[in-house]
Amino acid sequence: MNFLRKLNDFFTKYMAILIVFVAGFALFFPCAVSFIQTSFINYLLMIIMFGMGLTLQARDFQLILQRPKDLIIGILAQFSIMPLVAFLLCFAFDVPAELALGIILVGACPGGTASNVMSYLAKGDLALSLSITSFSTFLAPLLTPIITLLYVGEEIEIDVISMIFSLVEIVIIPVLLGFIIKKFFYGFSVKIQSILPLISISSIMLIVACIVGVNSQKILQIGFFIFIIVVLHNVFGYILGYFVAKFFKMPFEKRKTLSIEVGMQNSALASSLAVTHFASMPLAAVPGAVFSVWHNISGSILANILALKK
């Protein structure tokens, strides 16, 4: 167990570097990761969501009663800014429909658990971060398909009902299962929590390796183009999230949190949805994979900068 804890600490400390390495390896040596089938992606994501459920406590949900304004602003910012920025970037760069779908899916997804880590490192409001991530995750089965339909429904057929059921299966059920296990088997959950980052980061690395490996040739052709859009999407999310919090006169601690929560997405979920529901458009999964790599790098940098400011 000590070895696993040390490995967990190593993966947590060097998460961004490890994900970049895996993405680069899969890009140039796709045959080496071909054993990771796209059919594994949903199961890997379910593992990540189960881990998220194990970290939740009843008091995390009490925030909506204690300070609903902050939480509502955070959720509205999450589901409005990123989809709109994604749409505007696709329009400005005249992005092909297949890639545009992937970018919109990233924007329409809830925040990921990485945002909680970055909020903690930035010395932000961790309770608010956990609440926004939790509630946006539970709202995702309804809002993500509707937002996707709103932005790309005229060009691409979107099966909203199928996406809703898929999100319930991939996100809600594993999170609830993790939450219930923590409630009734607290001792077990405490033991496994010490290696949860290792499990989650390993799962993200496998998802990134799979998607990058499968699409390596196409990524090499359009990689710089999609990378620029992903970077802009992420950075605009940070900036606009911060200024929304400033507009509502939130203290600096909460501005940090909202900036990170809006800018960092559950991009692995976007890739999973693309693979599951748009198999005929394989490039739609690429923006999510690229975002997964980039936002861990940018999030780490931003968190370190914000931690120095008071």
C-alpha positions as a printed NumPy array, in Angstrom:
array([[  0.   ,   0.   ,   0.   ],
       [  2.933,   2.332,   0.712],
       [  4.171,   1.742,  -2.822],
       [  0.752,   2.688,  -4.222],
       [  0.704,   5.86 ,  -2.106],
       [  4.142,   6.847,  -3.384],
       [  3.045,   6.107,  -6.941],
       [ -0.114,   8.129,  -6.311],
       [  1.97 ,  11.098,  -5.11 ],
       [  4.194,  10.817,  -8.18 ],
       [  1.218,  10.742, -10.585],
       [ -0.429,  13.677,  -8.795],
       [  2.733,  15.789,  -8.833],
       [  3.596,  15.112, -12.46 ],
       [  0.067,  14.694, -13.853],
       [  0.413,  17.258, -16.652],
       [  3.803,  15.918, -17.766],
       [  2.578,  12.311, -17.751],
       [ -0.503,  13.119, -19.833],
       [  1.599,  15.074, -22.351],
       [  4.062,  12.169, -22.571],
       [  1.29 ,   9.625, -23.146],
       [ -0.351,  11.817, -25.8  ],
       [  2.972,  12.283, -27.611],
       [  3.77 ,   8.574, -27.412],
       [  0.338,   7.623, -28.801],
       [  0.665,  10.209, -31.561],
       [  3.971,   8.881, -32.895],
       [  3.611,   5.22 , -31.929],
       [ -0.127,   4.483, -32.365],
       [  0.429,   0.743, -32.786],
       [  1.849,   0.563, -29.26 ],
       [ -1.472,   1.717, -27.766],
       [ -3.784,  -0.074, -30.184],
       [ -4.708,  -2.566, -27.439],
       [ -6.765,   0.218, -25.801],
       [-10.092,  -0.106, -27.599],
       [-12.507,   2.814, -27.962],
       [-15.102,   0.589, -26.3  ],
       [-13.04 ,   0.909, -23.088],
       [-13.516,   4.687, -22.893],
       [-16.941,   4.659, -21.261],
       [-15.787,   2.18 , -18.614],
       [-12.694,   4.249, -17.854],
       [-14.853,   7.345, -17.479],
       [-17.216,   5.463, -15.19 ],
       [-14.219,   4.627, -12.98 ],
       [-13.331,   8.338, -12.826],
       [-16.922,   9.275, -11.953],
       [-17.09 ,   6.53 ,  -9.322],
       [-13.975,   8.037,  -7.764],
       [-15.616,  11.44 ,  -7.752],
       [-18.595,   9.958,  -5.919],
       [-16.277,   8.542,  -3.254],
       [-14.986,  12.048,  -2.513],
       [-18.434,  13.582,  -2.034],
       [-20.04 ,  14.182,   1.329],
       [-23.507,  15.358,   2.318],
       [-22.092,  18.691,   3.47 ],
       [-20.841,  19.381,  -0.069],
       [-24.487,  19.738,  -1.089],
       [-25.405,  22.007,   1.804],
       [-23.767,  24.94 ,   0.02 ],
       [-26.832,  25.43 ,  -2.194],
       [-28.82 ,  26.294,   0.943],
       [-26.065,  28.324,   2.596],
       [-25.073,  30.489,  -0.37 ],
       [-27.16 ,  29.615,  -3.441],
       [-26.168,  32.796,  -5.285],
       [-22.509,  31.779,  -5.684],
       [-23.425,  28.267,  -6.779],
       [-26.078,  29.403,  -9.272],
       [-23.711,  31.969, -10.804],
       [-21.048,  29.28 , -11.125],
       [-23.344,  26.772, -12.814],
       [-24.847,  29.351, -15.178],
       [-21.356,  30.536, -16.113],
       [-20.245,  26.929, -16.635],
       [-23.043,  26.048, -19.046],
       [-23.233,  29.368, -20.902],
       [-19.695,  30.711, -21.364],
       [-17.893,  27.61 , -22.631],
       [-20.526,  26.507, -25.195],
       [-20.815,  30.08 , -26.52 ],
       [-17.03 ,  30.518, -26.764],
       [-16.807,  27.132, -28.523],
       [-19.444,  28.199, -31.043],
       [-17.806,  31.569, -31.716],
       [-14.388,  29.974, -32.212],
       [-15.836,  27.427, -34.633],
       [-17.493,  30.253, -36.552],
       [-14.392,  32.481, -36.544],
       [-12.05 ,  29.707, -37.725],
       [-14.61 ,  28.124, -40.083],
       [-14.117,  24.761, -38.39 ],
       [-15.386,  21.671, -40.283],
       [-18.571,  20.167, -38.846],
       [-16.89 ,  17.033, -37.454],
       [-14.349,  18.991, -35.41 ],
       [-16.895,  21.675, -34.508],
       [-19.078,  18.993, -32.932],
       [-16.176,  17.899, -30.731],
       [-15.403,  21.467, -29.664],
       [-19.06 ,  22.132, -28.834],
       [-19.221,  18.886, -26.835],
       [-16.235,  20.033, -24.758],
       [-17.981,  23.359, -24.115],
       [-21.284,  21.7  , -23.217],
       [-19.803,  19.323, -20.64 ],
       [-19.65 ,  20.026, -16.897],
       [-16.473,  20.829, -15.015],
       [-14.056,  18.021, -14.276],
       [-12.528,  16.87 , -11.005],
       [ -9.163,  18.361, -12.039],
       [-10.689,  21.799, -11.438],
       [-11.057,  20.966,  -7.733],
       [ -7.372,  20.134,  -7.48 ],
       [ -6.417,  23.357,  -9.263],
       [ -8.76 ,  25.439,  -7.067],
       [ -7.082,  23.959,  -4.006],
       [ -3.594,  24.721,  -5.385],
       [ -4.693,  28.267,  -6.289],
       [ -5.895,  28.807,  -2.695],
       [ -9.402,  29.404,  -3.974],
       [-12.74 ,  28.51 ,  -2.397],
       [-12.533,  24.713,  -2.454],
       [-16.057,  24.186,  -1.064],
       [-17.51 ,  26.296,  -3.874],
       [-15.392,  24.444,  -6.428],
       [-16.594,  21.045,  -5.222],
       [-20.213,  22.223,  -5.208],
       [-20.083,  23.662,  -8.744],
       [-18.429,  20.5  , -10.07 ],
       [-20.922,  18.251,  -8.289],
       [-24.069,  20.11 ,  -9.282],
       [-22.951,  20.727, -12.873],
       [-22.193,  16.995, -13.145],
       [-25.692,  16.074, -11.953],
       [-27.241,  18.601, -14.37 ],
       [-25.146,  17.406, -17.312],
       [-27.471,  14.567, -18.452],
       [-30.128,  17.181, -19.2  ],
       [-28.113,  20.281, -20.154],
       [-25.254,  18.785, -22.203],
       [-27.486,  17.16 , -24.874],
       [-29.76 ,  20.244, -25.059],
       [-26.818,  22.652, -25.44 ],
       [-25.258,  20.404, -28.096],
       [-28.558,  20.318, -29.979],
       [-28.878,  24.095, -29.713],
       [-25.481,  24.789, -31.27 ],
       [-25.042,  22.012, -33.854],
       [-28.523,  20.522, -34.254],
       [-29.114,  22.194, -37.627],
       [-26.054,  20.567, -39.208],
       [-25.751,  17.277, -37.332],
       [-28.488,  14.952, -36.119],
       [-28.452,  14.851, -32.317],
       [-30.295,  12.071, -30.486],
       [-30.976,  13.965, -27.265],
       [-32.799,  11.127, -25.498],
       [-30.023,   8.663, -26.238],
       [-27.416,  11.122, -24.951],
       [-29.415,  11.695, -21.764],
       [-29.55 ,   7.956, -21.007],
       [-25.875,   7.604, -21.868],
       [-24.909,  10.41 , -19.476],
       [-27.02 ,   8.914, -16.693],
       [-25.271,   5.582, -17.208],
       [-21.724,   6.975, -17.525],
       [-21.917,   9.828, -15.005],
       [-24.829,   9.762, -12.578],
       [-24.956,   6.07 , -11.655],
       [-21.198,   5.736, -10.913],
       [-21.178,   9.003,  -8.909],
       [-24.201,   7.916,  -6.849],
       [-22.698,   4.471,  -6.345],
       [-19.475,   6.043,  -5.061],
       [-21.45 ,   8.364,  -2.784],
       [-23.499,   5.48 ,  -1.364],
       [-20.433,   3.313,  -0.771],
       [-18.755,   6.17 ,   1.104],
       [-21.894,   6.588,   3.203],
       [-22.238,   2.941,   4.214],
       [-18.654,   1.657,   3.893],
       [-16.724,   4.671,   5.138],
       [-13.63 ,   2.708,   6.18 ],
       [-13.209,   1.223,   2.711],
       [-13.751,   4.576,   1.018],
       [-11.126,   6.272,   3.203],
       [ -8.552,   3.601,   2.31 ],
       [ -9.183,   3.797,  -1.429],
       [ -9.288,   7.619,  -1.446],
       [ -5.54 ,   7.694,  -0.848],
       [ -4.981,   6.245,  -4.323],
       [ -7.954,   7.808,  -6.148],
       [ -5.798,  10.368,  -8.013],
       [ -3.643,   7.486,  -9.294],
       [ -6.724,   5.659, -10.583],
       [ -8.297,   8.771, -12.133],
       [ -5.104,  10.023, -13.775],
       [ -4.325,   6.534, -15.132],
       [ -7.841,   6.359, -16.612],
       [ -7.47 ,   9.793, -18.242],
       [ -4.091,   8.773, -19.66 ],
       [ -5.621,   5.638, -21.203],
       [ -8.502,   7.639, -22.705],
       [ -6.097,  10.192, -24.204],
       [ -3.807,   7.432, -25.52 ],
       [ -6.74 ,   5.64 , -27.157],
       [ -8.211,   8.679, -28.914],
       [ -4.862,  10.134, -29.988],
       [ -3.652,   6.729, -31.192],
       [ -6.767,   6.006, -33.255],
       [ -6.655,   9.455, -34.876],
       [ -2.865,   9.925, -34.996],
       [ -2.596,  10.467, -38.764],
       [ -5.362,  13.036, -38.87 ],
       [ -4.052,  14.795, -35.765],
       [ -0.62 ,  15.129, -37.379],
       [ -2.339,  16.848, -40.308],
       [ -4.554,  19.237, -38.337],
       [ -2.892,  19.154, -34.912],
       [ -1.711,  22.755, -34.786],
       [ -5.094,  24.047, -35.965],
       [ -7.089,  22.195, -33.318],
       [ -4.481,  22.952, -30.637],
       [ -4.839,  26.718, -31.193],
       [ -8.628,  26.498, -30.889],
       [ -8.429,  24.368, -27.726],
       [ -5.969,  26.801, -26.12 ],
       [ -8.181,  29.788, -26.953],
       [-11.28 ,  27.98 , -25.695],
       [ -9.612,  27.164, -22.392],
       [ -7.998,  30.596, -21.881],
       [-11.186,  32.516, -22.699],
       [-12.964,  30.299, -20.161],
       [-10.472,  31.304, -17.459],
       [-10.707,  35.009, -18.308],
       [-14.487,  35.213, -18.661],
       [-15.061,  33.087, -15.552],
       [-12.902,  35.481, -13.547],
       [-14.657,  38.597, -14.842],
       [-18.128,  37.137, -14.277],
       [-17.167,  36.629, -10.629],
       [-15.757,  40.154, -10.51 ],
       [-18.946,  41.559, -12.047],
       [-20.965,  39.981,  -9.223],
       [-18.516,  41.444,  -6.679],
       [-17.264,  38.091,  -5.438],
       [-14.119,  38.167,  -3.258],
       [-10.817,  37.269,  -4.9  ],
       [-10.837,  33.728,  -3.476],
       [-14.097,  32.995,  -5.306],
       [-12.916,  34.731,  -8.491],
       [-10.024,  32.284,  -8.612],
       [-12.419,  29.391,  -8.204],
       [-14.904,  30.512, -10.834],
       [-12.101,  31.191, -13.316],
       [-10.799,  27.64 , -12.942],
       [-14.244,  26.014, -12.799],
       [-15.35 ,  27.665, -16.042],
       [-12.087,  27.142, -17.915],
       [-11.548,  23.468, -17.037],
       [-13.992,  20.956, -18.514],
       [-14.708,  17.261, -18.16 ],
       [-13.195,  16.84 , -21.61 ],
       [-12.853,  13.067, -21.196],
       [-16.659,  12.981, -21.056],
       [-16.804,  14.961, -24.311],
       [-14.588,  12.361, -25.987],
       [-16.701,   9.548, -24.561],
       [-19.909,  11.089, -25.925],
       [-18.286,  11.609, -29.32 ],
       [-17.131,   7.984, -29.513],
       [-20.471,   6.617, -28.277],
       [-22.926,   8.727, -30.271],
       [-20.953,   9.929, -33.295],
       [-18.87 ,   6.909, -34.29 ],
       [-19.13 ,   7.899, -37.963],
       [-17.318,  11.155, -37.103],
       [-14.131,   9.972, -35.33 ],
       [-12.493,  13.418, -35.35 ],
       [-15.232,  14.668, -33.004],
       [-13.416,  12.869, -30.164],
       [-10.114,  14.67 , -30.813],
       [-10.871,  18.11 , -29.249],
       [-11.745,  16.422, -25.962],
       [ -8.458,  14.494, -25.946],
       [ -6.407,  17.596, -26.802],
       [ -8.299,  19.604, -24.159],
       [ -7.539,  16.895, -21.57 ],
       [ -3.838,  17.315, -22.242],
       [ -3.789,  21.103, -22.432],
       [ -6.04 ,  22.118, -19.53 ],
       [ -3.954,  20.135, -17.05 ],
       [ -0.892,  22.106, -18.16 ],
       [ -2.616,  25.5  , -18.21 ],
       [ -4.526,  24.765, -14.995],
       [ -1.316,  23.966, -13.139],
       [  0.338,  27.163, -14.387],
       [ -2.699,  29.309, -13.574],
       [ -3.112,  27.781, -10.116],
       [  0.509,  28.532,  -9.238],
       [  0.149,  32.142, -10.422],
       [ -3.128,  32.699,  -8.559],
       [ -1.736,  31.141,  -5.371],
       [  0.831,  33.939,  -5.202],
       [ -1.832,  36.646,  -5.412],
       [ -4.054,  37.732,  -2.516]])
